[in-house]
Amino acid sequence: MDKFNRTSPVVGFILLGLSGHPKLMNIFFVLILLMYLVILLGNGVLILVTILDSHLHTPMYFFLGNLSFLDICYTTSSVPLILDSFLTPRKTIPFSACAVQMFLSFAMGATECVLLGMMAFDRYVAICKPLRYLDIMSKAAYVPMAAGSWVAGSSTAMVQTSLAMQLPFCGDNIINHFTCEILAVLKLACTDITINVISMAVANVIFLGIPVLFISFSYVFIIATILRIPSAEGRKKAFSTCSAHLTVVLVFYGTILFMYGKPKSKDPLGADKQDLSDKLISLFYGVVTPLLNPIIYSLRNKDVKAAVRNLIFRKNFTQ
């Protein structure tokens, strides 16, 4: 009988969440729910104004609209499951639902990596080649750039999810996480995961290493150009156009590099080991970063503020 339990295929997973810390569950439920509502409101308003206000029909705000939509999709793919895990300790999730959630989370994360690189290129052209900006960043250029980010992120997510879910899972089906996070799932495989580790490493290079290098080189040229501006006011104005993007990049990549920079094989201590710090870091990446994006990058922007005021005034006027 014991042998049967170790070799029976897994049809679902149990999400531990914070079941080992019951006193934190109610607090985090309220906190995460409030943050999720703010994410939906902030990013939703940004998407709305970038569509309705003709003054924001530029490459920069087109990318910002994509970033906001992406943040809504990412949080929606994981936060409802996280909230449910607070209400239902040791939440059981079917195998197929786990695969879908894993794909969506991975796809959104990989897409944002590429999209932030595209946004860095937009800022580079705007500051370093302002006279050619409209020619280089035409609609025929920035729309395929954004679409390519989504295609690239979805493609790598499909590959990683397919490789992970084809593994045999037997015996222990407890995921020591809030969601079907890919590294937590890989720990449960009862076979060698070398191929998965190599595949994750390649994906890290493509979707972490290359965009980080691209963004870094872009900002080297941007900073060099800004320093050559003779007036202090001109330098301040030029830097203000990219400082928010740089802040978002540091928060996003700093967190994701810490989480995924070094793929790990199976944990010899098993799923009973509670790693609270890793879970809280995961929450920070999954909830706090999308919360900060509209605040840091967009809602502090004068053009966006003016567009929101115009939208509210127009709505009140029509009423």
Summary of the structure (lengths in Angstrom):
residues: 319
radius of gyration: 21.7
end to end distance: 70.6
largest distance: 79.3
contacts: 1020
relative contact order: 0.15
helix: 77%
strand: 4%
